[in-house]
Each structure stands twice: as C-alpha cells, then as structure tokens.
Amino acid sequence: MYKTKTYRQNISVRLTSSKARENLKIPVPRILAYCSRAIGRKLGSEYIVMERGPSIELGRVWETLKPRDKLPIVKQIGSI
C-alpha cells in the first residue's frame, strides 16, 4: 500500500504508473485499488494499493548499476 499525501499526488502516482505500464519494457505493478478522498473514510488517508512486482525495485539496485546499464533505462523513461 502506498500512502499519498494529497489528492493531486494520488492522481499523479496513478497516471504515472499507468503511462509507465503502457510505455516501458520493464515490469510495473498494477494498481488494484485506491482512495483519493480521505474525508469520511475509515482510514482517514488517501492511498493506493498496488500489486507486488515480480522483480527487484529499480531504486534498490540503481546505485550498483554501471553507467552503461543505466543509460538504456534513462532513455526509455525519458521517451515517455
């Protein structure tokens, strides 16, 4: 579960995730459920529930990658 701080952040994360799933050649978890309005909700917070990805998060290994391995990823993300 990903806790968002604002309505706009919630929308931004959902749209970014959707575009990444459509355009990148890397696994991007699907959004299973979300709440973009915290008012009147039991949880009292905006949130996004995403499926667990089949691989390691890029952020966890980024610093260990060599520049030649990072470049294709950066180009792919930049092309969106």
VMD Tcl script that builds the backbone (N, CA, C; Angstrom):
set m [mol new atoms 240]
animate dup $m
set s [atomselect $m all]
$s set {name element resname resid chain x y z} {
  {N N MET 1 A 0.849 -1.173 0.000}
  {CA C MET 1 A 0.000 0.000 0.000}
  {C C MET 1 A 0.892 1.232 0.000}
  {N N TYR 2 A 0.526 2.192 -0.798}
  {CA C TYR 2 A 1.270 3.436 -0.940}
  {C C TYR 2 A 0.388 4.562 -0.416}
  {N N LYS 3 A 0.814 5.215 0.659}
  {CA C LYS 3 A 0.037 6.305 1.245}
  {C C LYS 3 A 0.392 7.607 0.549}
  {N N THR 4 A -0.592 8.259 -0.015}
  {CA C THR 4 A -0.356 9.543 -0.673}
  {C C THR 4 A -0.744 10.676 0.274}
  {N N LYS 5 A -0.120 11.844 0.080}
  {CA C LYS 5 A -0.341 12.969 0.982}
  {C C LYS 5 A -1.446 13.896 0.509}
  {N N THR 6 A -1.635 13.992 -0.797}
  {CA C THR 6 A -2.634 14.921 -1.320}
  {C C THR 6 A -3.413 14.263 -2.457}
  {N N TYR 7 A -4.534 14.864 -2.777}
  {CA C TYR 7 A -5.356 14.400 -3.896}
  {C C TYR 7 A -4.554 14.425 -5.196}
  {N N ARG 8 A -3.817 15.513 -5.415}
  {CA C ARG 8 A -3.024 15.627 -6.652}
  {C C ARG 8 A -1.912 14.586 -6.720}
  {N N GLN 9 A -1.282 14.306 -5.590}
  {CA C GLN 9 A -0.231 13.290 -5.572}
  {C C GLN 9 A -0.837 11.924 -5.908}
  {N N ASN 10 A -2.015 11.658 -5.388}
  {CA C ASN 10 A -2.701 10.393 -5.661}
  {C C ASN 10 A -2.942 10.243 -7.160}
  {N N ILE 11 A -3.457 11.275 -7.784}
  {CA C ILE 11 A -3.713 11.247 -9.222}
  {C C ILE 11 A -2.408 11.098 -9.995}
  {N N SER 12 A -1.390 11.835 -9.587}
  {CA C SER 12 A -0.096 11.796 -10.262}
  {C C SER 12 A 0.516 10.393 -10.233}
  {N N VAL 13 A 0.488 9.754 -9.085}
  {CA C VAL 13 A 1.045 8.396 -8.968}
  {C C VAL 13 A 0.279 7.429 -9.855}
  {N N ARG 14 A -1.047 7.534 -9.869}
  {CA C ARG 14 A -1.865 6.634 -10.696}
  {C C ARG 14 A -1.597 6.844 -12.178}
  {N N LEU 15 A -1.534 8.098 -12.626}
  {CA C LEU 15 A -1.291 8.384 -14.040}
  {C C LEU 15 A 0.119 7.974 -14.462}
  {N N THR 16 A 1.096 8.258 -13.621}
  {CA C THR 16 A 2.479 7.887 -13.928}
  {C C THR 16 A 2.611 6.377 -14.031}
  {N N SER 17 A 2.005 5.673 -13.107}
  {CA C SER 17 A 2.058 4.216 -13.126}
  {C C SER 17 A 1.399 3.667 -14.383}
  {N N SER 18 A 0.270 4.224 -14.751}
  {CA C SER 18 A -0.444 3.790 -15.946}
  {C C SER 18 A 0.392 4.011 -17.207}
  {N N LYS 19 A 0.971 5.196 -17.337}
  {CA C LYS 19 A 1.812 5.501 -18.504}
  {C C LYS 19 A 3.048 4.604 -18.547}
  {N N ALA 20 A 3.642 4.364 -17.393}
  {CA C ALA 20 A 4.823 3.504 -17.338}
  {C C ALA 20 A 4.467 2.080 -17.779}
  {N N ARG 21 A 3.330 1.570 -17.341}
  {CA C ARG 21 A 2.902 0.218 -17.743}
  {C C ARG 21 A 2.705 0.142 -19.256}
  {N N GLU 22 A 2.175 1.203 -19.846}
  {CA C GLU 22 A 1.897 1.216 -21.285}
  {C C GLU 22 A 3.159 1.367 -22.135}
  {N N ASN 23 A 4.156 2.111 -21.633}
  {CA C ASN 23 A 5.269 2.515 -22.484}
  {C C ASN 23 A 6.631 1.908 -22.189}
  {N N LEU 24 A 6.835 1.402 -20.995}
  {CA C LEU 24 A 8.151 0.872 -20.655}
  {C C LEU 24 A 8.216 -0.631 -20.889}
  {N N LYS 25 A 9.405 -1.119 -21.092}
  {CA C LYS 25 A 9.604 -2.546 -21.302}
  {C C LYS 25 A 10.100 -3.212 -20.033}
  {N N ILE 26 A 9.702 -2.651 -18.899}
  {CA C ILE 26 A 10.047 -3.228 -17.604}
  {C C ILE 26 A 8.747 -3.476 -16.845}
  {N N PRO 27 A 8.736 -4.424 -15.915}
  {CA C PRO 27 A 7.517 -4.694 -15.154}
  {C C PRO 27 A 7.125 -3.504 -14.278}
  {N N VAL 28 A 5.879 -3.115 -14.336}
  {CA C VAL 28 A 5.344 -2.048 -13.500}
  {C C VAL 28 A 4.097 -2.603 -12.818}
  {N N PRO 29 A 4.058 -2.596 -11.485}
  {CA C PRO 29 A 2.904 -3.157 -10.770}
  {C C PRO 29 A 1.595 -2.459 -11.146}
  {N N ARG 30 A 0.526 -3.249 -11.221}
  {CA C ARG 30 A -0.807 -2.699 -11.492}
  {C C ARG 30 A -1.404 -2.117 -10.219}
  {N N ILE 31 A -2.254 -1.111 -10.387}
  {CA C ILE 31 A -2.988 -0.538 -9.270}
  {C C ILE 31 A -4.228 -1.395 -9.069}
  {N N LEU 32 A -4.399 -1.891 -7.844}
  {CA C LEU 32 A -5.529 -2.762 -7.530}
  {C C LEU 32 A -6.707 -1.982 -6.955}
  {N N ALA 33 A -6.402 -0.962 -6.161}
  {CA C ALA 33 A -7.457 -0.147 -5.551}
  {C C ALA 33 A -6.840 1.179 -5.116}
  {N N TYR 34 A -7.686 2.180 -4.943}
  {CA C TYR 34 A -7.198 3.469 -4.448}
  {C C TYR 34 A -8.330 4.253 -3.810}
  {N N CYS 35 A -7.945 5.205 -2.996}
  {CA C CYS 35 A -8.881 6.152 -2.393}
  {C C CYS 35 A -8.228 7.514 -2.526}
  {N N SER 36 A -8.845 8.402 -3.269}
  {CA C SER 36 A -8.260 9.735 -3.469}
  {C C SER 36 A -8.936 10.805 -2.621}
  {N N ARG 37 A -9.872 10.405 -1.797}
  {CA C ARG 37 A -10.542 11.349 -0.899}
  {C C ARG 37 A -10.559 10.769 0.516}
  {N N ALA 38 A -9.780 11.361 1.404}
  {CA C ALA 38 A -9.661 10.844 2.769}
  {C C ALA 38 A -10.861 11.213 3.635}
  {N N ILE 39 A -11.527 12.300 3.294}
  {CA C ILE 39 A -12.643 12.786 4.112}
  {C C ILE 39 A -13.761 11.746 4.139}
  {N N GLY 40 A -14.194 11.406 5.349}
  {CA C GLY 40 A -15.288 10.465 5.519}
  {C C GLY 40 A -14.888 8.999 5.370}
  {N N ARG 41 A -13.620 8.708 5.237}
  {CA C ARG 41 A -13.148 7.330 5.112}
  {C C ARG 41 A -12.630 6.839 6.457}
  {N N LYS 42 A -12.823 5.569 6.729}
  {CA C LYS 42 A -12.371 4.990 7.995}
  {C C LYS 42 A -10.866 5.117 8.179}
  {N N LEU 43 A -10.113 4.944 7.108}
  {CA C LEU 43 A -8.659 5.003 7.197}
  {C C LEU 43 A -8.172 6.419 7.466}
  {N N GLY 44 A -8.917 7.415 6.996}
  {CA C GLY 44 A -8.540 8.807 7.221}
  {C C GLY 44 A -7.344 9.257 6.400}
  {N N SER 45 A -7.090 8.556 5.310}
  {CA C SER 45 A -5.941 8.878 4.479}
  {C C SER 45 A -6.217 8.488 3.040}
  {N N GLU 46 A -5.550 9.159 2.135}
  {CA C GLU 46 A -5.593 8.754 0.734}
  {C C GLU 46 A -4.560 7.651 0.549}
  {N N TYR 47 A -4.855 6.683 -0.328}
  {CA C TYR 47 A -3.926 5.575 -0.509}
  {C C TYR 47 A -4.062 4.960 -1.895}
  {N N ILE 48 A -3.062 4.166 -2.256}
  {CA C ILE 48 A -3.074 3.379 -3.486}
  {C C ILE 48 A -2.565 1.986 -3.121}
  {N N VAL 49 A -3.296 0.962 -3.516}
  {CA C VAL 49 A -2.874 -0.419 -3.299}
  {C C VAL 49 A -2.404 -0.953 -4.647}
  {N N MET 50 A -1.145 -1.401 -4.674}
  {CA C MET 50 A -0.562 -1.904 -5.926}
  {C C MET 50 A -0.151 -3.361 -5.746}
  {N N GLU 51 A -0.180 -4.105 -6.866}
  {CA C GLU 51 A 0.293 -5.478 -6.797}
  {C C GLU 51 A 1.797 -5.480 -6.549}
  {N N ARG 52 A 2.264 -6.561 -6.019}
  {CA C ARG 52 A 3.704 -6.687 -5.775}
  {C C ARG 52 A 4.381 -7.014 -7.099}
  {N N GLY 53 A 5.440 -6.293 -7.394}
  {CA C GLY 53 A 6.158 -6.503 -8.643}
  {C C GLY 53 A 6.902 -7.829 -8.661}
  {N N PRO 54 A 7.117 -8.380 -9.858}
  {CA C PRO 54 A 7.779 -9.674 -9.976}
  {C C PRO 54 A 9.301 -9.601 -9.864}
  {N N SER 55 A 9.829 -8.416 -9.670}
  {CA C SER 55 A 11.283 -8.272 -9.663}
  {C C SER 55 A 11.722 -7.318 -8.553}
  {N N ILE 56 A 12.974 -6.965 -8.562}
  {CA C ILE 56 A 13.544 -6.043 -7.575}
  {C C ILE 56 A 13.260 -4.607 -8.018}
  {N N GLU 57 A 12.920 -3.746 -7.065}
  {CA C GLU 57 A 12.675 -2.344 -7.377}
  {C C GLU 57 A 13.958 -1.698 -7.896}
  {N N LEU 58 A 13.811 -0.905 -8.938}
  {CA C LEU 58 A 14.956 -0.250 -9.551}
  {C C LEU 58 A 15.721 0.614 -8.544}
  {N N GLY 59 A 15.001 1.302 -7.683}
  {CA C GLY 59 A 15.628 2.164 -6.686}
  {C C GLY 59 A 16.557 1.420 -5.743}
  {N N ARG 60 A 16.319 0.149 -5.559}
  {CA C ARG 60 A 17.159 -0.644 -4.653}
  {C C ARG 60 A 18.494 -1.034 -5.271}
  {N N VAL 61 A 18.553 -1.086 -6.590}
  {CA C VAL 61 A 19.790 -1.523 -7.255}
  {C C VAL 61 A 20.447 -0.437 -8.095}
  {N N TRP 62 A 19.801 0.708 -8.217}
  {CA C TRP 62 A 20.290 1.774 -9.103}
  {C C TRP 62 A 21.748 2.110 -8.855}
  {N N GLU 63 A 22.123 2.301 -7.599}
  {CA C GLU 63 A 23.493 2.706 -7.259}
  {C C GLU 63 A 24.520 1.626 -7.592}
  {N N THR 64 A 24.091 0.393 -7.726}
  {CA C THR 64 A 25.027 -0.692 -8.043}
  {C C THR 64 A 25.200 -0.887 -9.547}
  {N N LEU 65 A 24.353 -0.239 -10.356}
  {CA C LEU 65 A 24.439 -0.389 -11.810}
  {C C LEU 65 A 25.577 0.447 -12.390}
  {N N LYS 66 A 26.147 -0.051 -13.449}
  {CA C LYS 66 A 27.182 0.689 -14.173}
  {C C LYS 66 A 26.507 1.688 -15.103}
  {N N PRO 67 A 27.186 2.787 -15.438}
  {CA C PRO 67 A 26.601 3.783 -16.341}
  {C C PRO 67 A 26.060 3.175 -17.641}
  {N N ARG 68 A 26.757 2.200 -18.201}
  {CA C ARG 68 A 26.292 1.588 -19.455}
  {C C ARG 68 A 24.971 0.825 -19.265}
  {N N ASP 69 A 24.694 0.394 -18.016}
  {CA C ASP 69 A 23.431 -0.277 -17.726}
  {C C ASP 69 A 22.319 0.720 -17.412}
  {N N LYS 70 A 22.688 1.865 -16.880}
  {CA C LYS 70 A 21.706 2.896 -16.533}
  {C C LYS 70 A 21.186 3.632 -17.771}
  {N N LEU 71 A 22.060 3.854 -18.746}
  {CA C LEU 71 A 21.712 4.663 -19.905}
  {C C LEU 71 A 20.464 4.179 -20.647}
  {N N PRO 72 A 20.332 2.892 -20.975}
  {CA C PRO 72 A 19.113 2.459 -21.675}
  {C C PRO 72 A 17.839 2.677 -20.847}
  {N N ILE 73 A 17.967 2.540 -19.538}
  {CA C ILE 73 A 16.806 2.749 -18.663}
  {C C ILE 73 A 16.404 4.218 -18.682}
  {N N VAL 74 A 17.384 5.102 -18.548}
  {CA C VAL 74 A 17.111 6.542 -18.561}
  {C C VAL 74 A 16.505 6.962 -19.896}
  {N N LYS 75 A 17.032 6.444 -21.002}
  {CA C LYS 75 A 16.486 6.771 -22.330}
  {C C LYS 75 A 15.050 6.303 -22.462}
  {N N GLN 76 A 14.769 5.099 -21.961}
  {CA C GLN 76 A 13.421 4.555 -22.056}
  {C C GLN 76 A 12.430 5.394 -21.246}
  {N N ILE 77 A 12.817 5.765 -20.042}
  {CA C ILE 77 A 11.940 6.589 -19.206}
  {C C ILE 77 A 11.782 7.977 -19.814}
  {N N GLY 78 A 12.857 8.528 -20.363}
  {CA C GLY 78 A 12.807 9.854 -20.979}
  {C C GLY 78 A 11.949 9.915 -22.229}
  {N N SER 79 A 11.710 8.773 -22.845}
  {CA C SER 79 A 10.915 8.754 -24.079}
  {C C SER 79 A 9.412 8.819 -23.836}
  {N N ILE 80 A 8.997 8.732 -22.593}
  {CA C ILE 80 A 7.550 8.757 -22.296}
  {C C ILE 80 A 6.993 10.145 -22.526}
}
mol reanalyze $m
mol bondsrecalc $m
mol representation Tube
mol addrep $m
